[in-house]
Amino acid sequence: MLLFVNPQSRRGKELAGEVRRELEAQGIEIAAPHSAGSVDAVVVGGGDGTLARHMARALRLDVPVGLIPLGTFNELARTLEIPLDVEAACRTIAAGHTRRIDVASVNGAYYVNEASIGLSSRLTRLQHSADKQRFGFWAIAASALAAFRYLRPFRAQIEYDGGSVALRTFQLTVANSHRFGGFITAQDAAIDDGRLDLYAIEGEGLLPIWSVSRAILARRWDSGAGLRVYRAPSFSVSTRRPHRITADGEPAGRTPAQFAVHPEALRVFAPEKKS
């Protein structure tokens, strides 16, 4: 199998050697990065953004992905209950059990958790790998405070199966999973339900952010004033001027944007799903 460890992820540089040793201890043969031979899996050591960079290769080869969580939030690992410990994650890969999950795309860029336009996209661009490695969550919190300086609402026209809506928003997220953003858990959503969930925050200033934040922490999405939620297998988003998009923390072009879900497109080594 192919192995890719991101040295700029939260624990990538520190644990790269351990990842290789543990995989080999489990009897897993690691191929050269540009191996011309057959590949039966792709193993990614890093965070969700690292997976996003290598997902196209796994989909093209039609092989399962092994995930060694070395990032800050590790949303997919937490969603699939993949152990955060390196040795246990390697044992999960060696066990060979896989789950099929949906993959989302925006303008051709693949992601598994969420893609954003607006405030959180700006937050991502303000983050630095060195700060995340050193300070983890606190580096992201500092970036969030800095991002509020750029809080500007924008108009978005959204088309989806069964409807069309025009919004004035400063944050638009299209999620593929019920977990995203580091601490957000949404009800009635799943990473294998064959649909996307679009969340938009309408309003001006900090009041709607405060209202929605309280609703998120209480896990009562429907109680957040200004929050709009739409569910569909695809969305088309256009804005008056181009806005940057990030997908699982990686750059994903600018609006206009075409979002789509690819049901059960990716196999991931994971513990058996609990009933």
Backbone torsions as a table, in degrees:
resi	resn	phi	psi	omega
1	MET	NA	156.8	177.7
2	LEU	-86.3	141.5	179.2
3	LEU	-123.6	129.5	175.7
4	PHE	-129.4	118.9	176.6
5	VAL	-115.6	126.6	-179.6
6	ASN	-87.0	109.8	-178.6
7	PRO	-68.6	-13.6	179.5
8	GLN	-95.0	-1.0	175.5
9	SER	-73.2	170.4	-172.6
10	ARG	-50.3	-46.4	-177.7
11	ARG	-122.8	14.6	-173.3
12	GLY	-63.3	-49.9	-178.3
13	LYS	-63.9	-40.5	-177.5
14	GLU	-67.5	-38.0	-169.5
15	LEU	-111.7	7.7	-177.5
16	ALA	-57.4	-46.0	179.5
17	GLY	-64.3	-40.0	179.2
18	GLU	-64.3	-38.7	179.1
19	VAL	-59.4	-48.7	-179.7
20	ARG	-61.5	-44.6	-179.0
21	ARG	-63.5	-42.1	-178.0
22	GLU	-68.2	-39.2	177.5
23	LEU	-62.8	-45.1	179.6
24	GLU	-65.5	-34.9	177.4
25	ALA	-65.2	-26.3	177.5
26	GLN	-86.2	6.1	178.4
27	GLY	80.8	19.4	-178.9
28	ILE	-93.3	124.3	179.7
29	GLU	-86.9	127.7	-177.1
30	ILE	-101.6	122.2	-178.8
31	ALA	-85.0	160.4	174.4
32	ALA	-64.0	148.1	-176.3
33	PRO	-53.7	-34.4	-178.5
34	HIS	-112.1	36.2	-178.3
35	SER	-61.2	135.1	178.7
36	ALA	-87.8	-10.0	-179.1
37	GLY	-79.0	-177.5	-179.0
38	SER	-72.0	146.6	-179.6
39	VAL	-123.7	130.3	-177.7
40	ASP	-104.7	-4.8	177.5
41	ALA	-168.3	160.3	173.3
42	VAL	-121.8	124.0	179.0
43	VAL	-108.3	130.0	-176.5
44	VAL	-120.0	123.0	174.3
45	GLY	-105.3	113.1	-177.6
46	GLY	159.3	-157.8	178.4
47	GLY	-98.6	-166.5	-177.4
48	ASP	-66.5	-32.7	177.1
49	GLY	-65.8	-36.2	176.9
50	THR	-63.4	-42.5	176.7
51	LEU	-61.2	-42.3	-179.1
52	ALA	-58.4	-35.7	-178.8
53	ARG	-68.3	-29.5	-174.6
54	HIS	-108.6	1.4	-176.4
55	MET	-66.0	-37.9	-178.5
56	ALA	-59.8	-38.1	178.8
57	ARG	-63.5	-45.4	179.9
58	ALA	-63.7	-39.9	179.0
59	LEU	-67.2	-39.5	-179.8
60	ARG	-66.2	-40.6	179.8
61	LEU	-79.6	-14.0	-176.7
62	ASP	56.3	51.3	178.3
63	VAL	-125.1	157.4	179.4
64	PRO	-73.7	161.4	179.4
65	VAL	-111.1	134.1	170.2
66	GLY	-103.0	134.2	-175.6
67	LEU	-116.6	121.7	172.1
68	ILE	-105.8	105.2	-172.4
69	PRO	-71.7	110.5	179.7
70	LEU	-126.5	10.2	-176.3
71	GLY	-91.5	-165.7	-178.2
72	THR	-84.3	-50.0	-177.5
73	PHE	-101.1	-37.4	178.7
74	ASN	52.9	52.0	-174.4
75	GLU	-60.4	-47.0	-177.4
76	LEU	-64.0	-41.2	178.4
77	ALA	-59.5	-42.7	179.6
78	ARG	-68.2	-37.3	178.9
79	THR	-62.9	-41.9	-176.5
80	LEU	-93.9	3.4	179.9
81	GLU	59.4	37.6	172.3
82	ILE	-78.0	130.6	-177.3
83	PRO	-59.5	143.4	178.1
84	LEU	-83.4	-14.8	176.2
85	ASP	-76.7	135.7	-175.0
86	VAL	-60.1	-49.3	-177.7
87	GLU	-60.3	-45.6	-179.3
88	ALA	-67.2	-36.9	177.5
89	ALA	-64.3	-39.0	178.0
90	CYS	-66.6	-37.2	176.3
91	ARG	-64.5	-36.0	177.7
92	THR	-61.6	-42.4	177.7
93	ILE	-64.5	-45.3	-178.2
94	ALA	-63.6	-30.3	-179.9
95	ALA	-64.6	-27.7	171.9
96	GLY	86.1	-0.7	179.9
97	HIS	-79.2	133.8	-179.8
98	THR	-123.3	154.3	171.6
99	ARG	-120.6	143.1	174.6
100	ARG	-91.2	130.9	179.3
101	ILE	-128.3	159.6	175.2
102	ASP	-73.9	150.0	172.0
103	VAL	-120.3	140.6	175.9
104	ALA	-107.8	159.9	175.6
105	SER	-141.6	149.6	173.8
106	VAL	-133.2	117.8	-177.6
107	ASN	49.5	37.1	176.6
108	GLY	90.7	-8.8	178.2
109	ALA	-91.7	127.5	-176.9
110	TYR	-84.8	149.2	171.8
111	TYR	-154.6	165.7	-179.3
112	VAL	-115.5	-28.0	-174.6
113	ASN	-102.1	-70.1	-176.8
114	GLU	-156.5	153.5	172.2
115	ALA	-123.4	145.0	-172.6
116	SER	-135.1	150.8	172.2
117	ILE	-129.9	132.5	177.4
118	GLY	110.7	-133.6	-170.5
119	LEU	-60.3	-49.7	-176.4
120	SER	-70.1	-27.6	174.1
121	SER	-65.3	-40.9	175.7
122	ARG	-63.4	-40.9	179.0
123	LEU	-57.8	-45.6	-179.8
124	THR	-59.3	-40.4	-177.9
125	ARG	-71.2	-20.8	178.8
126	LEU	-84.4	-12.1	-178.0
127	GLN	-80.7	150.2	178.2
128	HIS	-126.3	136.2	-176.4
129	SER	-56.7	-41.9	-178.2
130	ALA	-62.5	-40.2	179.0
131	ASP	-67.9	-39.8	179.1
132	LYS	-65.0	-39.1	178.0
133	GLN	-63.9	-38.1	-175.5
134	ARG	-82.6	-42.8	-171.7
135	PHE	-112.7	-10.9	177.2
136	GLY	60.3	-127.3	-176.0
137	PHE	-57.5	-36.3	-175.5
138	TRP	-67.5	-29.8	175.3
139	ALA	-66.2	-37.9	178.7
140	ILE	-69.3	-38.8	178.4
141	ALA	-62.4	-40.9	178.3
142	ALA	-64.4	-39.9	177.7
143	SER	-64.2	-36.1	179.5
144	ALA	-63.0	-42.5	178.8
145	LEU	-63.6	-40.2	178.8
146	ALA	-66.6	-33.5	-177.0
147	ALA	-66.9	-25.3	-179.6
148	PHE	-63.2	-20.5	177.0
149	ARG	-64.5	-23.2	-176.1
150	TYR	-104.1	18.8	-177.1
151	LEU	-69.2	103.0	-179.9
152	ARG	-135.2	123.8	176.8
153	PRO	-70.5	152.2	177.3
154	PHE	-138.6	158.4	179.7
155	ARG	-92.2	135.3	-179.9
156	ALA	-132.6	134.3	174.1
157	GLN	-104.0	122.5	-174.8
158	ILE	-117.3	126.6	175.9
159	GLU	-114.9	136.9	178.6
160	TYR	-154.2	170.3	-178.3
161	ASP	-62.5	108.8	177.9
162	GLY	100.3	3.5	-179.8
163	GLY	-176.1	174.5	178.7
164	SER	-152.1	139.3	-178.0
165	VAL	-148.5	144.1	174.4
166	ALA	-109.1	129.2	-176.1
167	LEU	-128.3	151.9	166.7
168	ARG	-110.7	109.8	-169.4
169	THR	-138.2	161.9	171.5
170	PHE	-120.7	-1.7	176.6
171	GLN	-149.9	122.5	178.5
172	LEU	-130.6	123.1	-178.3
173	THR	-125.0	134.3	174.0
174	VAL	-115.7	108.4	-172.9
175	ALA	-102.2	146.4	176.1
176	ASN	-106.2	-10.3	-175.1
177	SER	-132.5	169.9	176.0
178	HIS	-84.4	-10.1	178.6
179	ARG	-116.4	131.3	175.1
180	PHE	-168.9	165.4	176.6
181	GLY	75.8	5.4	177.3
182	GLY	91.9	-28.8	-178.1
183	PHE	-148.5	3.7	-176.2
184	ILE	-92.0	130.3	174.7
185	THR	-127.7	119.4	-176.6
186	ALA	-100.5	143.8	177.3
187	GLN	-81.5	155.7	174.0
188	ASP	57.8	32.7	176.2
189	ALA	-135.5	154.0	-179.8
190	ALA	-155.3	160.2	-177.4
191	ILE	-83.9	2.6	178.4
192	ASP	-136.5	31.8	-177.6
193	ASP	-99.1	1.6	175.3
194	GLY	72.3	24.0	179.0
195	ARG	-148.3	164.0	175.5
196	LEU	-110.3	155.2	178.7
197	ASP	-121.7	118.0	179.3
198	LEU	-99.9	126.4	178.4
199	TYR	-117.6	128.9	177.9
200	ALA	-131.2	138.2	177.7
201	ILE	-106.8	117.1	178.9
202	GLU	-97.3	156.5	174.6
203	GLY	123.1	-175.8	-177.9
204	GLU	-122.6	146.0	172.3
205	GLY	70.9	-159.4	-172.6
206	LEU	-87.6	-14.2	-176.0
207	LEU	-59.9	-49.0	178.7
208	PRO	-64.7	-32.4	177.1
209	ILE	-63.3	-44.4	179.0
210	TRP	-62.4	-44.3	-179.0
211	SER	-62.9	-46.4	-178.7
212	VAL	-69.1	-38.1	178.6
213	SER	-60.4	-42.9	177.4
214	ARG	-62.2	-40.8	-179.9
215	ALA	-65.8	-39.4	179.5
216	ILE	-63.5	-47.6	-178.2
217	LEU	-64.1	-31.1	178.1
218	ALA	-86.0	-3.0	-177.3
219	ARG	57.1	38.4	176.5
220	ARG	-125.8	76.8	-176.4
221	TRP	-57.5	-35.6	-174.4
222	ASP	-73.0	-7.9	-178.6
223	SER	-96.8	-0.8	-178.9
224	GLY	-84.6	112.1	179.5
225	ALA	-63.3	129.9	179.4
226	GLY	94.2	-9.1	179.8
227	LEU	-86.1	128.9	176.3
228	ARG	-116.7	134.9	-177.9
229	VAL	-127.4	132.3	178.5
230	TYR	-134.8	142.6	-178.8
231	ARG	-126.4	132.2	-178.1
232	ALA	-168.7	162.5	177.0
233	PRO	-75.5	-14.4	179.0
234	SER	-156.2	154.4	177.4
235	PHE	-138.9	147.1	170.5
236	SER	-118.7	125.0	-177.2
237	VAL	-123.0	123.9	176.2
238	SER	-124.7	148.9	-179.5
239	THR	-132.2	160.8	-177.4
240	ARG	-63.5	-36.6	174.4
241	ARG	-130.1	156.6	-176.4
242	PRO	-61.9	135.8	175.3
243	HIS	-122.5	141.5	-179.3
244	ARG	-69.3	148.9	178.8
245	ILE	-121.8	139.2	169.4
246	THR	-120.5	144.2	179.5
247	ALA	-128.7	114.2	-173.1
248	ASP	49.9	41.1	175.7
249	GLY	83.3	-0.3	-178.9
250	GLU	-107.3	146.8	176.8
251	PRO	-60.1	137.1	-177.6
252	ALA	-137.8	39.7	175.2
253	GLY	81.4	-156.6	-177.0
254	ARG	-134.7	164.2	174.2
255	THR	-70.4	152.0	7.6
256	PRO	-69.0	153.5	-173.6
257	ALA	-130.9	140.9	175.0
258	GLN	-115.6	114.4	179.1
259	PHE	-102.6	140.8	178.3
260	ALA	-148.5	151.5	174.8
261	VAL	-105.2	144.0	177.8
262	HIS	-118.8	95.4	-171.2
263	PRO	-60.7	130.4	174.5
264	GLU	50.0	38.3	-175.2
265	ALA	-80.2	-21.3	-173.3
266	LEU	-124.0	136.5	172.8
267	ARG	-99.0	133.8	-179.6
268	VAL	-129.0	133.3	173.7
269	PHE	-65.3	122.6	-176.4
270	ALA	-158.1	158.6	174.0
271	PRO	-61.3	157.7	179.1
272	GLU	-60.6	139.4	-178.1
273	LYS	-67.5	131.1	179.0
274	LYS	-73.8	140.4	-178.7
275	SER	-76.9	NA	NA
